[in-house]
Amino acid sequence: MEVNGIAHIFLTASNFERSREFYRKLLPFLGLKPMIDSDTSFYCVGGRTAVGINAPASEHAGVAFEQNASGCTISAFAPASAPTSMNCTASYVR
């Protein structure tokens, strides 16, 4: 199976300002065009891929993040014989 793009991916950054500065340099370098650049979101589109960075809800600002494999779904289009999704969950830790 060949991946030829990710329609949309959104990341929540506990330190939004620092992350936005990093992605402001990286994403245009990778050929993505900034579409939204606000106090709480940075969103770029290019080819078959879009990447967004969001600030966390105020109760999660500056909090670390932990991930395991059991809650959200990531899906892909593939031949019927190929696996097409995987699950993941994320939780905040103090």
PDB file with one MODEL, atoms N, CA, C and O in Angstrom:
MODEL        1
ATOM      1  N   MET A   1       0.844  -1.170   0.000  1.00  0.00           N
ATOM      2  CA  MET A   1       0.000   0.000   0.000  1.00  0.00           C
ATOM      3  C   MET A   1       0.896   1.242   0.000  1.00  0.00           C
ATOM      4  O   MET A   1       1.837   1.337   0.788  1.00  0.00           O
ATOM      5  N   GLU A   2       0.604   2.165  -0.866  1.00  0.00           N
ATOM      6  CA  GLU A   2       1.356   3.407  -0.957  1.00  0.00           C
ATOM      7  C   GLU A   2       0.512   4.551  -0.422  1.00  0.00           C
ATOM      8  O   GLU A   2      -0.634   4.721  -0.838  1.00  0.00           O
ATOM      9  N   VAL A   3       1.056   5.328   0.484  1.00  0.00           N
ATOM     10  CA  VAL A   3       0.369   6.509   0.997  1.00  0.00           C
ATOM     11  C   VAL A   3       0.712   7.671   0.072  1.00  0.00           C
ATOM     12  O   VAL A   3       1.887   7.967  -0.145  1.00  0.00           O
ATOM     13  N   ASN A   4      -0.317   8.337  -0.477  1.00  0.00           N
ATOM     14  CA  ASN A   4      -0.041   9.455  -1.373  1.00  0.00           C
ATOM     15  C   ASN A   4      -0.559  10.779  -0.818  1.00  0.00           C
ATOM     16  O   ASN A   4      -0.636  11.770  -1.544  1.00  0.00           O
ATOM     17  N   GLY A   5      -0.907  10.797   0.441  1.00  0.00           N
ATOM     18  CA  GLY A   5      -1.324  12.025   1.084  1.00  0.00           C
ATOM     19  C   GLY A   5      -2.154  11.742   2.314  1.00  0.00           C
ATOM     20  O   GLY A   5      -2.698  10.648   2.468  1.00  0.00           O
ATOM     21  N   ILE A   6      -2.252  12.715   3.180  1.00  0.00           N
ATOM     22  CA  ILE A   6      -3.104  12.649   4.362  1.00  0.00           C
ATOM     23  C   ILE A   6      -4.037  13.835   4.242  1.00  0.00           C
ATOM     24  O   ILE A   6      -3.589  14.981   4.231  1.00  0.00           O
ATOM     25  N   ALA A   7      -5.342  13.569   4.150  1.00  0.00           N
ATOM     26  CA  ALA A   7      -6.300  14.646   3.911  1.00  0.00           C
ATOM     27  C   ALA A   7      -6.138  15.771   4.925  1.00  0.00           C
ATOM     28  O   ALA A   7      -5.923  16.919   4.536  1.00  0.00           O
ATOM     29  N   HIS A   8      -6.235  15.474   6.189  1.00  0.00           N
ATOM     30  CA  HIS A   8      -6.082  16.483   7.242  1.00  0.00           C
ATOM     31  C   HIS A   8      -5.478  15.807   8.463  1.00  0.00           C
ATOM     32  O   HIS A   8      -5.838  14.683   8.813  1.00  0.00           O
ATOM     33  N   ILE A   9      -4.570  16.500   9.092  1.00  0.00           N
ATOM     34  CA  ILE A   9      -4.060  16.057  10.385  1.00  0.00           C
ATOM     35  C   ILE A   9      -3.967  17.299  11.262  1.00  0.00           C
ATOM     36  O   ILE A   9      -3.418  18.319  10.846  1.00  0.00           O
ATOM     37  N   PHE A  10      -4.497  17.212  12.457  1.00  0.00           N
ATOM     38  CA  PHE A  10      -4.459  18.326  13.399  1.00  0.00           C
ATOM     39  C   PHE A  10      -3.710  17.893  14.645  1.00  0.00           C
ATOM     40  O   PHE A  10      -3.971  16.827  15.202  1.00  0.00           O
ATOM     41  N   LEU A  11      -2.778  18.730  15.075  1.00  0.00           N
ATOM     42  CA  LEU A  11      -2.002  18.479  16.268  1.00  0.00           C
ATOM     43  C   LEU A  11      -2.342  19.538  17.298  1.00  0.00           C
ATOM     44  O   LEU A  11      -2.461  20.717  16.962  1.00  0.00           O
ATOM     45  N   THR A  12      -2.500  19.131  18.545  1.00  0.00           N
ATOM     46  CA  THR A  12      -2.680  20.082  19.636  1.00  0.00           C
ATOM     47  C   THR A  12      -1.346  20.213  20.341  1.00  0.00           C
ATOM     48  O   THR A  12      -0.789  19.223  20.816  1.00  0.00           O
ATOM     49  N   ALA A  13      -0.834  21.421  20.409  1.00  0.00           N
ATOM     50  CA  ALA A  13       0.491  21.667  20.980  1.00  0.00           C
ATOM     51  C   ALA A  13       0.354  22.341  22.338  1.00  0.00           C
ATOM     52  O   ALA A  13      -0.256  23.406  22.441  1.00  0.00           O
ATOM     53  N   SER A  14       0.915  21.734  23.378  1.00  0.00           N
ATOM     54  CA  SER A  14       0.802  22.323  24.715  1.00  0.00           C
ATOM     55  C   SER A  14       1.499  23.682  24.774  1.00  0.00           C
ATOM     56  O   SER A  14       1.048  24.571  25.497  1.00  0.00           O
ATOM     57  N   ASN A  15       2.586  23.856  24.030  1.00  0.00           N
ATOM     58  CA  ASN A  15       3.239  25.155  23.900  1.00  0.00           C
ATOM     59  C   ASN A  15       2.988  25.622  22.467  1.00  0.00           C
ATOM     60  O   ASN A  15       3.831  25.444  21.588  1.00  0.00           O
ATOM     61  N   PHE A  16       1.828  26.216  22.245  1.00  0.00           N
ATOM     62  CA  PHE A  16       1.398  26.577  20.894  1.00  0.00           C
ATOM     63  C   PHE A  16       2.346  27.570  20.229  1.00  0.00           C
ATOM     64  O   PHE A  16       2.691  27.406  19.059  1.00  0.00           O
ATOM     65  N   GLU A  17       2.769  28.596  20.961  1.00  0.00           N
ATOM     66  CA  GLU A  17       3.626  29.619  20.358  1.00  0.00           C
ATOM     67  C   GLU A  17       4.925  29.017  19.836  1.00  0.00           C
ATOM     68  O   GLU A  17       5.324  29.300  18.706  1.00  0.00           O
ATOM     69  N   ARG A  18       5.585  28.196  20.636  1.00  0.00           N
ATOM     70  CA  ARG A  18       6.839  27.568  20.211  1.00  0.00           C
ATOM     71  C   ARG A  18       6.608  26.633  19.029  1.00  0.00           C
ATOM     72  O   ARG A  18       7.388  26.622  18.077  1.00  0.00           O
ATOM     73  N   SER A  19       5.528  25.847  19.096  1.00  0.00           N
ATOM     74  CA  SER A  19       5.217  24.904  18.028  1.00  0.00           C
ATOM     75  C   SER A  19       4.862  25.625  16.738  1.00  0.00           C
ATOM     76  O   SER A  19       5.280  25.212  15.657  1.00  0.00           O
ATOM     77  N   ARG A  20       4.094  26.697  16.850  1.00  0.00           N
ATOM     78  CA  ARG A  20       3.716  27.440  15.649  1.00  0.00           C
ATOM     79  C   ARG A  20       4.952  27.997  14.950  1.00  0.00           C
ATOM     80  O   ARG A  20       5.031  27.948  13.723  1.00  0.00           O
ATOM     81  N   GLU A  21       5.909  28.518  15.694  1.00  0.00           N
ATOM     82  CA  GLU A  21       7.134  29.029  15.081  1.00  0.00           C
ATOM     83  C   GLU A  21       7.882  27.919  14.350  1.00  0.00           C
ATOM     84  O   GLU A  21       8.406  28.146  13.259  1.00  0.00           O
ATOM     85  N   PHE A  22       7.938  26.725  14.932  1.00  0.00           N
ATOM     86  CA  PHE A  22       8.591  25.585  14.286  1.00  0.00           C
ATOM     87  C   PHE A  22       7.876  25.211  12.983  1.00  0.00           C
ATOM     88  O   PHE A  22       8.516  25.071  11.941  1.00  0.00           O
ATOM     89  N   TYR A  23       6.540  25.048  13.044  1.00  0.00           N
ATOM     90  CA  TYR A  23       5.780  24.638  11.864  1.00  0.00           C
ATOM     91  C   TYR A  23       5.666  25.741  10.817  1.00  0.00           C
ATOM     92  O   TYR A  23       5.473  25.444   9.638  1.00  0.00           O
ATOM     93  N   ARG A  24       5.781  27.015  11.220  1.00  0.00           N
ATOM     94  CA  ARG A  24       5.818  28.121  10.245  1.00  0.00           C
ATOM     95  C   ARG A  24       7.022  27.990   9.324  1.00  0.00           C
ATOM     96  O   ARG A  24       6.978  28.425   8.173  1.00  0.00           O
ATOM     97  N   LYS A  25       8.088  27.396   9.823  1.00  0.00           N
ATOM     98  CA  LYS A  25       9.287  27.190   9.003  1.00  0.00           C
ATOM     99  C   LYS A  25       9.218  25.857   8.267  1.00  0.00           C
ATOM    100  O   LYS A  25       9.511  25.788   7.074  1.00  0.00           O
ATOM    101  N   LEU A  26       8.831  24.799   8.977  1.00  0.00           N
ATOM    102  CA  LEU A  26       8.862  23.457   8.402  1.00  0.00           C
ATOM    103  C   LEU A  26       7.843  23.254   7.284  1.00  0.00           C
ATOM    104  O   LEU A  26       8.205  22.787   6.204  1.00  0.00           O
ATOM    105  N   LEU A  27       6.592  23.590   7.519  1.00  0.00           N
ATOM    106  CA  LEU A  27       5.542  23.248   6.544  1.00  0.00           C
ATOM    107  C   LEU A  27       5.715  23.959   5.206  1.00  0.00           C
ATOM    108  O   LEU A  27       5.587  23.299   4.175  1.00  0.00           O
ATOM    109  N   PRO A  28       5.997  25.259   5.153  1.00  0.00           N
ATOM    110  CA  PRO A  28       6.266  25.879   3.854  1.00  0.00           C
ATOM    111  C   PRO A  28       7.512  25.289   3.179  1.00  0.00           C
ATOM    112  O   PRO A  28       7.546  25.163   1.954  1.00  0.00           O
ATOM    113  N   PHE A  29       8.521  24.931   3.955  1.00  0.00           N
ATOM    114  CA  PHE A  29       9.704  24.284   3.397  1.00  0.00           C
ATOM    115  C   PHE A  29       9.326  22.977   2.707  1.00  0.00           C
ATOM    116  O   PHE A  29       9.931  22.608   1.700  1.00  0.00           O
ATOM    117  N   LEU A  30       8.321  22.270   3.250  1.00  0.00           N
ATOM    118  CA  LEU A  30       7.849  21.013   2.666  1.00  0.00           C
ATOM    119  C   LEU A  30       6.840  21.232   1.533  1.00  0.00           C
ATOM    120  O   LEU A  30       6.318  20.268   0.972  1.00  0.00           O
ATOM    121  N   GLY A  31       6.568  22.494   1.197  1.00  0.00           N
ATOM    122  CA  GLY A  31       5.687  22.798   0.075  1.00  0.00           C
ATOM    123  C   GLY A  31       4.235  23.047   0.445  1.00  0.00           C
ATOM    124  O   GLY A  31       3.391  23.147  -0.446  1.00  0.00           O
ATOM    125  N   LEU A  32       3.915  23.149   1.732  1.00  0.00           N
ATOM    126  CA  LEU A  32       2.546  23.430   2.153  1.00  0.00           C
ATOM    127  C   LEU A  32       2.365  24.943   2.293  1.00  0.00           C
ATOM    128  O   LEU A  32       3.270  25.646   2.741  1.00  0.00           O
ATOM    129  N   LYS A  33       1.196  25.427   1.909  1.00  0.00           N
ATOM    130  CA  LYS A  33       0.912  26.857   1.924  1.00  0.00           C
ATOM    131  C   LYS A  33       0.074  27.216   3.158  1.00  0.00           C
ATOM    132  O   LYS A  33      -0.965  26.600   3.392  1.00  0.00           O
ATOM    133  N   PRO A  34       0.517  28.212   3.954  1.00  0.00           N
ATOM    134  CA  PRO A  34      -0.286  28.636   5.108  1.00  0.00           C
ATOM    135  C   PRO A  34      -1.639  29.200   4.663  1.00  0.00           C
ATOM    136  O   PRO A  34      -1.713  30.056   3.782  1.00  0.00           O
ATOM    137  N   MET A  35      -2.702  28.702   5.291  1.00  0.00           N
ATOM    138  CA  MET A  35      -4.062  29.160   4.998  1.00  0.00           C
ATOM    139  C   MET A  35      -4.673  29.894   6.191  1.00  0.00           C
ATOM    140  O   MET A  35      -5.440  30.840   6.010  1.00  0.00           O
ATOM    141  N   ILE A  36      -4.342  29.465   7.397  1.00  0.00           N
ATOM    142  CA  ILE A  36      -4.835  30.085   8.633  1.00  0.00           C
ATOM    143  C   ILE A  36      -3.648  30.268   9.562  1.00  0.00           C
ATOM    144  O   ILE A  36      -2.875  29.336   9.785  1.00  0.00           O
ATOM    145  N   ASP A  37      -3.506  31.463  10.099  1.00  0.00           N
ATOM    146  CA  ASP A  37      -2.457  31.736  11.081  1.00  0.00           C
ATOM    147  C   ASP A  37      -3.067  32.704  12.093  1.00  0.00           C
ATOM    148  O   ASP A  37      -3.065  33.919  11.893  1.00  0.00           O
ATOM    149  N   SER A  38      -3.591  32.138  13.186  1.00  0.00           N
ATOM    150  CA  SER A  38      -4.270  32.952  14.195  1.00  0.00           C
ATOM    151  C   SER A  38      -3.654  32.698  15.567  1.00  0.00           C
ATOM    152  O   SER A  38      -2.663  31.977  15.683  1.00  0.00           O
ATOM    153  N   ASP A  39      -4.237  33.286  16.598  1.00  0.00           N
ATOM    154  CA  ASP A  39      -3.739  33.114  17.964  1.00  0.00           C
ATOM    155  C   ASP A  39      -3.907  31.689  18.472  1.00  0.00           C
ATOM    156  O   ASP A  39      -3.257  31.304  19.443  1.00  0.00           O
ATOM    157  N   THR A  40      -4.769  30.899  17.834  1.00  0.00           N
ATOM    158  CA  THR A  40      -5.034  29.542  18.330  1.00  0.00           C
ATOM    159  C   THR A  40      -4.861  28.448  17.282  1.00  0.00           C
ATOM    160  O   THR A  40      -4.953  27.267  17.618  1.00  0.00           O
ATOM    161  N   SER A  41      -4.612  28.807  16.016  1.00  0.00           N
ATOM    162  CA  SER A  41      -4.487  27.801  14.958  1.00  0.00           C
ATOM    163  C   SER A  41      -3.480  28.217  13.899  1.00  0.00           C
ATOM    164  O   SER A  41      -3.335  29.397  13.577  1.00  0.00           O
ATOM    165  N   PHE A  42      -2.794  27.226  13.371  1.00  0.00           N
ATOM    166  CA  PHE A  42      -1.932  27.403  12.206  1.00  0.00           C
ATOM    167  C   PHE A  42      -2.237  26.227  11.298  1.00  0.00           C
ATOM    168  O   PHE A  42      -2.128  25.075  11.718  1.00  0.00           O
ATOM    169  N   TYR A  43      -2.624  26.506  10.035  1.00  0.00           N
ATOM    170  CA  TYR A  43      -3.118  25.464   9.141  1.00  0.00           C
ATOM    171  C   TYR A  43      -2.535  25.671   7.755  1.00  0.00           C
ATOM    172  O   TYR A  43      -2.627  26.759   7.187  1.00  0.00           O
ATOM    173  N   CYS A  44      -1.926  24.600   7.207  1.00  0.00           N
ATOM    174  CA  CYS A  44      -1.303  24.666   5.884  1.00  0.00           C
ATOM    175  C   CYS A  44      -1.842  23.560   4.985  1.00  0.00           C
ATOM    176  O   CYS A  44      -2.205  22.482   5.456  1.00  0.00           O
ATOM    177  N   VAL A  45      -1.888  23.840   3.687  1.00  0.00           N
ATOM    178  CA  VAL A  45      -2.379  22.883   2.700  1.00  0.00           C
ATOM    179  C   VAL A  45      -1.363  22.779   1.575  1.00  0.00           C
ATOM    180  O   VAL A  45      -0.779  23.776   1.152  1.00  0.00           O
ATOM    181  N   GLY A  46      -1.161  21.552   1.095  1.00  0.00           N
ATOM    182  CA  GLY A  46      -0.270  21.347  -0.034  1.00  0.00           C
ATOM    183  C   GLY A  46      -0.483  19.984  -0.647  1.00  0.00           C
ATOM    184  O   GLY A  46      -0.530  18.987   0.073  1.00  0.00           O
ATOM    185  N   GLY A  47      -0.612  19.915  -1.945  1.00  0.00           N
ATOM    186  CA  GLY A  47      -0.813  18.635  -2.615  1.00  0.00           C
ATOM    187  C   GLY A  47      -2.039  17.919  -2.079  1.00  0.00           C
ATOM    188  O   GLY A  47      -3.148  18.451  -2.143  1.00  0.00           O
ATOM    189  N   ARG A  48      -1.853  16.734  -1.558  1.00  0.00           N
ATOM    190  CA  ARG A  48      -2.960  15.951  -1.002  1.00  0.00           C
ATOM    191  C   ARG A  48      -2.938  15.932   0.518  1.00  0.00           C
ATOM    192  O   ARG A  48      -3.539  15.048   1.129  1.00  0.00           O
ATOM    193  N   THR A  49      -2.266  16.878   1.134  1.00  0.00           N
ATOM    194  CA  THR A  49      -2.074  16.868   2.577  1.00  0.00           C
ATOM    195  C   THR A  49      -2.355  18.240   3.179  1.00  0.00           C
ATOM    196  O   THR A  49      -2.008  19.267   2.595  1.00  0.00           O
ATOM    197  N   ALA A  50      -2.986  18.246   4.350  1.00  0.00           N
ATOM    198  CA  ALA A  50      -3.187  19.468   5.123  1.00  0.00           C
ATOM    199  C   ALA A  50      -2.786  19.183   6.571  1.00  0.00           C
ATOM    200  O   ALA A  50      -3.100  18.128   7.121  1.00  0.00           O
ATOM    201  N   VAL A  51      -2.088  20.143   7.174  1.00  0.00           N
ATOM    202  CA  VAL A  51      -1.625  19.992   8.551  1.00  0.00           C
ATOM    203  C   VAL A  51      -2.056  21.212   9.340  1.00  0.00           C
ATOM    204  O   VAL A  51      -1.838  22.347   8.916  1.00  0.00           O
ATOM    205  N   GLY A  52      -2.671  20.973  10.497  1.00  0.00           N
ATOM    206  CA  GLY A  52      -3.086  22.055  11.384  1.00  0.00           C
ATOM    207  C   GLY A  52      -2.479  21.880  12.764  1.00  0.00           C
ATOM    208  O   GLY A  52      -2.362  20.761  13.262  1.00  0.00           O
ATOM    209  N   ILE A  53      -2.097  22.984  13.376  1.00  0.00           N
ATOM    210  CA  ILE A  53      -1.592  23.012  14.744  1.00  0.00           C
ATOM    211  C   ILE A  53      -2.577  23.859  15.531  1.00  0.00           C
ATOM    212  O   ILE A  53      -2.883  24.985  15.139  1.00  0.00           O
ATOM    213  N   ASN A  54      -3.075  23.321  16.641  1.00  0.00           N
ATOM    214  CA  ASN A  54      -4.034  24.051  17.469  1.00  0.00           C
ATOM    215  C   ASN A  54      -3.483  24.254  18.871  1.00  0.00           C
ATOM    216  O   ASN A  54      -2.716  23.437  19.380  1.00  0.00           O
ATOM    217  N   ALA A  55      -3.890  25.358  19.483  1.00  0.00           N
ATOM    218  CA  ALA A  55      -3.591  25.580  20.893  1.00  0.00           C
ATOM    219  C   ALA A  55      -4.512  24.676  21.708  1.00  0.00           C
ATOM    220  O   ALA A  55      -5.628  24.388  21.275  1.00  0.00           O
ATOM    221  N   PRO A  56      -4.064  24.223  22.878  1.00  0.00           N
ATOM    222  CA  PRO A  56      -4.921  23.373  23.706  1.00  0.00           C
ATOM    223  C   PRO A  56      -6.015  24.188  24.384  1.00  0.00           C
ATOM    224  O   PRO A  56      -5.933  25.414  24.465  1.00  0.00           O
ATOM    225  N   ALA A  57      -7.036  23.495  24.868  1.00  0.00           N
ATOM    226  CA  ALA A  57      -8.031  24.151  25.712  1.00  0.00           C
ATOM    227  C   ALA A  57      -7.294  24.717  26.930  1.00  0.00           C
ATOM    228  O   ALA A  57      -6.276  24.164  27.345  1.00  0.00           O
ATOM    229  N   SER A  58      -7.789  25.793  27.494  1.00  0.00           N
ATOM    230  CA  SER A  58      -7.074  26.475  28.577  1.00  0.00           C
ATOM    231  C   SER A  58      -6.729  25.545  29.737  1.00  0.00           C
ATOM    232  O   SER A  58      -5.680  25.711  30.358  1.00  0.00           O
ATOM    233  N   GLU A  59      -7.581  24.576  30.041  1.00  0.00           N
ATOM    234  CA  GLU A  59      -7.297  23.673  31.159  1.00  0.00           C
ATOM    235  C   GLU A  59      -6.150  22.703  30.865  1.00  0.00           C
ATOM    236  O   GLU A  59      -5.649  22.050  31.781  1.00  0.00           O
ATOM    237  N   HIS A  60      -5.726  22.598  29.598  1.00  0.00           N
ATOM    238  CA  HIS A  60      -4.638  21.702  29.231  1.00  0.00           C
ATOM    239  C   HIS A  60      -3.368  22.432  28.800  1.00  0.00           C
ATOM    240  O   HIS A  60      -2.390  21.785  28.425  1.00  0.00           O
ATOM    241  N   ALA A  61      -3.360  23.744  28.844  1.00  0.00           N
ATOM    242  CA  ALA A  61      -2.185  24.510  28.407  1.00  0.00           C
ATOM    243  C   ALA A  61      -0.966  24.131  29.240  1.00  0.00           C
ATOM    244  O   ALA A  61      -1.022  24.140  30.470  1.00  0.00           O
ATOM    245  N   GLY A  62       0.127  23.800  28.575  1.00  0.00           N
ATOM    246  CA  GLY A  62       1.378  23.465  29.237  1.00  0.00           C
ATOM    247  C   GLY A  62       1.447  22.078  29.846  1.00  0.00           C
ATOM    248  O   GLY A  62       2.442  21.737  30.485  1.00  0.00           O
ATOM    249  N   VAL A  63       0.413  21.272  29.662  1.00  0.00           N
ATOM    250  CA  VAL A  63       0.367  19.931  30.247  1.00  0.00           C
ATOM    251  C   VAL A  63       0.982  18.924  29.282  1.00  0.00           C
ATOM    252  O   VAL A  63       0.795  19.025  28.069  1.00  0.00           O
ATOM    253  N   ALA A  64       1.718  17.950  29.822  1.00  0.00           N
ATOM    254  CA  ALA A  64       2.319  16.900  28.995  1.00  0.00           C
ATOM    255  C   ALA A  64       1.231  15.986  28.443  1.00  0.00           C
ATOM    256  O   ALA A  64       0.074  16.069  28.855  1.00  0.00           O
ATOM    257  N   PHE A  65       1.597  15.136  27.533  1.00  0.00           N
ATOM    258  CA  PHE A  65       0.658  14.343  26.756  1.00  0.00           C
ATOM    259  C   PHE A  65       1.171  12.917  26.677  1.00  0.00           C
ATOM    260  O   PHE A  65       2.366  12.703  26.470  1.00  0.00           O
ATOM    261  N   GLU A  66       0.293  11.941  26.838  1.00  0.00           N
ATOM    262  CA  GLU A  66       0.682  10.539  26.777  1.00  0.00           C
ATOM    263  C   GLU A  66      -0.229   9.827  25.794  1.00  0.00           C
ATOM    264  O   GLU A  66      -1.418  10.139  25.724  1.00  0.00           O
ATOM    265  N   GLN A  67       0.297   8.885  25.038  1.00  0.00           N
ATOM    266  CA  GLN A  67      -0.491   8.217  23.998  1.00  0.00           C
ATOM    267  C   GLN A  67      -0.362   6.704  24.123  1.00  0.00           C
ATOM    268  O   GLN A  67       0.691   6.191  24.501  1.00  0.00           O
ATOM    269  N   ASN A  68      -1.457   5.983  23.797  1.00  0.00           N
ATOM    270  CA  ASN A  68      -1.416   4.524  23.710  1.00  0.00           C
ATOM    271  C   ASN A  68      -2.334   4.072  22.597  1.00  0.00           C
ATOM    272  O   ASN A  68      -3.008   4.905  21.990  1.00  0.00           O
ATOM    273  N   ALA A  69      -2.386   2.795  22.307  1.00  0.00           N
ATOM    274  CA  ALA A  69      -3.135   2.311  21.145  1.00  0.00           C
ATOM    275  C   ALA A  69      -4.484   1.730  21.524  1.00  0.00           C
ATOM    276  O   ALA A  69      -4.597   0.520  21.719  1.00  0.00           O
ATOM    277  N   SER A  70      -5.539   2.588  21.636  1.00  0.00           N
ATOM    278  CA  SER A  70      -6.874   2.016  21.859  1.00  0.00           C
ATOM    279  C   SER A  70      -8.070   2.934  21.676  1.00  0.00           C
ATOM    280  O   SER A  70      -9.183   2.465  21.916  1.00  0.00           O
ATOM    281  N   GLY A  71      -7.954   4.199  21.273  1.00  0.00           N
ATOM    282  CA  GLY A  71      -9.148   5.042  21.247  1.00  0.00           C
ATOM    283  C   GLY A  71      -9.576   5.741  19.979  1.00  0.00           C
ATOM    284  O   GLY A  71     -10.712   5.529  19.554  1.00  0.00           O
ATOM    285  N   CYS A  72      -8.755   6.561  19.336  1.00  0.00           N
ATOM    286  CA  CYS A  72      -9.182   7.243  18.122  1.00  0.00           C
ATOM    287  C   CYS A  72      -8.891   6.361  16.911  1.00  0.00           C
ATOM    288  O   CYS A  72      -8.116   5.408  16.998  1.00  0.00           O
ATOM    289  N   THR A  73      -9.505   6.681  15.803  1.00  0.00           N
ATOM    290  CA  THR A  73      -9.317   5.846  14.619  1.00  0.00           C
ATOM    291  C   THR A  73      -8.618   6.624  13.522  1.00  0.00           C
ATOM    292  O   THR A  73      -8.983   7.760  13.220  1.00  0.00           O
ATOM    293  N   ILE A  74      -7.627   6.014  12.936  1.00  0.00           N
ATOM    294  CA  ILE A  74      -6.940   6.555  11.767  1.00  0.00           C
ATOM    295  C   ILE A  74      -7.284   5.615  10.621  1.00  0.00           C
ATOM    296  O   ILE A  74      -6.991   4.421  10.694  1.00  0.00           O
ATOM    297  N   SER A  75      -7.894   6.129   9.573  1.00  0.00           N
ATOM    298  CA  SER A  75      -8.328   5.271   8.470  1.00  0.00           C
ATOM    299  C   SER A  75      -7.609   5.621   7.182  1.00  0.00           C
ATOM    300  O   SER A  75      -7.165   6.753   6.993  1.00  0.00           O
ATOM    301  N   ALA A  76      -7.500   4.650   6.309  1.00  0.00           N
ATOM    302  CA  ALA A  76      -6.877   4.856   5.003  1.00  0.00           C
ATOM    303  C   ALA A  76      -7.631   4.028   3.969  1.00  0.00           C
ATOM    304  O   ALA A  76      -8.223   3.001   4.301  1.00  0.00           O
ATOM    305  N   PHE A  77      -7.608   4.468   2.734  1.00  0.00           N
ATOM    306  CA  PHE A  77      -8.191   3.695   1.647  1.00  0.00           C
ATOM    307  C   PHE A  77      -7.143   2.720   1.139  1.00  0.00           C
ATOM    308  O   PHE A  77      -5.999   3.104   0.896  1.00  0.00           O
ATOM    309  N   ALA A  78      -7.526   1.466   0.977  1.00  0.00           N
ATOM    310  CA  ALA A  78      -6.582   0.439   0.543  1.00  0.00           C
ATOM    311  C   ALA A  78      -7.362  -0.697  -0.092  1.00  0.00           C
ATOM    312  O   ALA A  78      -8.588  -0.738   0.010  1.00  0.00           O
ATOM    313  N   PRO A  79      -6.665  -1.624  -0.751  1.00  0.00           N
ATOM    314  CA  PRO A  79      -7.357  -2.795  -1.282  1.00  0.00           C
ATOM    315  C   PRO A  79      -8.081  -3.543  -0.159  1.00  0.00           C
ATOM    316  O   PRO A  79      -7.674  -3.466   1.000  1.00  0.00           O
ATOM    317  N   ALA A  80      -9.136  -4.254  -0.495  1.00  0.00           N
ATOM    318  CA  ALA A  80      -9.957  -4.946   0.498  1.00  0.00           C
ATOM    319  C   ALA A  80      -9.138  -5.887   1.379  1.00  0.00           C
ATOM    320  O   ALA A  80      -9.508  -6.115   2.531  1.00  0.00           O
ATOM    321  N   SER A  81      -8.053  -6.431   0.877  1.00  0.00           N
ATOM    322  CA  SER A  81      -7.246  -7.382   1.641  1.00  0.00           C
ATOM    323  C   SER A  81      -6.301  -6.711   2.635  1.00  0.00           C
ATOM    324  O   SER A  81      -5.726  -7.390   3.486  1.00  0.00           O
ATOM    325  N   ALA A  82      -6.130  -5.396   2.543  1.00  0.00           N
ATOM    326  CA  ALA A  82      -5.169  -4.704   3.399  1.00  0.00           C
ATOM    327  C   ALA A  82      -5.847  -4.120   4.630  1.00  0.00           C
ATOM    328  O   ALA A  82      -7.014  -3.734   4.568  1.00  0.00           O
ATOM    329  N   PRO A  83      -5.124  -4.050   5.756  1.00  0.00           N
ATOM    330  CA  PRO A  83      -5.684  -3.372   6.928  1.00  0.00           C
ATOM    331  C   PRO A  83      -5.885  -1.897   6.595  1.00  0.00           C
ATOM    332  O   PRO A  83      -5.060  -1.304   5.901  1.00  0.00           O
ATOM    333  N   THR A  84      -6.969  -1.300   7.081  1.00  0.00           N
ATOM    334  CA  THR A  84      -7.252   0.085   6.711  1.00  0.00           C
ATOM    335  C   THR A  84      -7.366   1.037   7.884  1.00  0.00           C
ATOM    336  O   THR A  84      -7.615   2.223   7.667  1.00  0.00           O
ATOM    337  N   SER A  85      -7.201   0.588   9.098  1.00  0.00           N
ATOM    338  CA  SER A  85      -7.266   1.552  10.195  1.00  0.00           C
ATOM    339  C   SER A  85      -6.442   1.075  11.371  1.00  0.00           C
ATOM    340  O   SER A  85      -6.118  -0.106  11.493  1.00  0.00           O
ATOM    341  N   MET A  86      -6.111   2.021  12.234  1.00  0.00           N
ATOM    342  CA  MET A  86      -5.494   1.675  13.498  1.00  0.00           C
ATOM    343  C   MET A  86      -6.061   2.589  14.556  1.00  0.00           C
ATOM    344  O   MET A  86      -6.526   3.686  14.247  1.00  0.00           O
ATOM    345  N   ASN A  87      -6.029   2.158  15.779  1.00  0.00           N
ATOM    346  CA  ASN A  87      -6.619   2.923  16.870  1.00  0.00           C
ATOM    347  C   ASN A  87      -5.536   3.515  17.755  1.00  0.00           C
ATOM    348  O   ASN A  87      -4.463   2.936  17.926  1.00  0.00           O
ATOM    349  N   CYS A  88      -5.836   4.684  18.317  1.00  0.00           N
ATOM    350  CA  CYS A  88      -4.919   5.273  19.279  1.00  0.00           C
ATOM    351  C   CYS A  88      -5.708   6.133  20.247  1.00  0.00           C
ATOM    352  O   CYS A  88      -6.775   6.641  19.901  1.00  0.00           O
ATOM    353  N   THR A  89      -5.197   6.299  21.447  1.00  0.00           N
ATOM    354  CA  THR A  89      -5.803   7.233  22.397  1.00  0.00           C
ATOM    355  C   THR A  89      -4.723   8.124  22.967  1.00  0.00           C
ATOM    356  O   THR A  89      -3.537   7.797  22.930  1.00  0.00           O
ATOM    357  N   ALA A  90      -5.142   9.227  23.480  1.00  0.00           N
ATOM    358  CA  ALA A  90      -4.200  10.152  24.088  1.00  0.00           C
ATOM    359  C   ALA A  90      -4.816  10.679  25.363  1.00  0.00           C
ATOM    360  O   ALA A  90      -6.029  10.874  25.435  1.00  0.00           O
ATOM    361  N   SER A  91      -3.997  10.911  26.366  1.00  0.00           N
ATOM    362  CA  SER A  91      -4.492  11.492  27.608  1.00  0.00           C
ATOM    363  C   SER A  91      -3.458  12.485  28.133  1.00  0.00           C
ATOM    364  O   SER A  91      -2.262  12.352  27.874  1.00  0.00           O
ATOM    365  N   TYR A  92      -3.932  13.462  28.860  1.00  0.00           N
ATOM    366  CA  TYR A  92      -3.040  14.450  29.435  1.00  0.00           C
ATOM    367  C   TYR A  92      -2.545  13.936  30.779  1.00  0.00           C
ATOM    368  O   TYR A  92      -3.293  13.302  31.524  1.00  0.00           O
ATOM    369  N   VAL A  93      -1.296  14.208  31.082  1.00  0.00           N
ATOM    370  CA  VAL A  93      -0.739  13.849  32.387  1.00  0.00           C
ATOM    371  C   VAL A  93      -0.087  15.090  33.000  1.00  0.00           C
ATOM    372  O   VAL A  93       0.462  15.930  32.286  1.00  0.00           O
ATOM    373  N   ARG A  94      -0.151  15.190  34.274  1.00  0.00           N
ATOM    374  CA  ARG A  94       0.440  16.348  34.971  1.00  0.00           C
ATOM    375  C   ARG A  94       1.780  16.007  35.555  1.00  0.00           C
ATOM    376  O   ARG A  94       2.418  16.858  36.174  1.00  0.00           O
TER     377      ARG A  94
ENDMDL
END
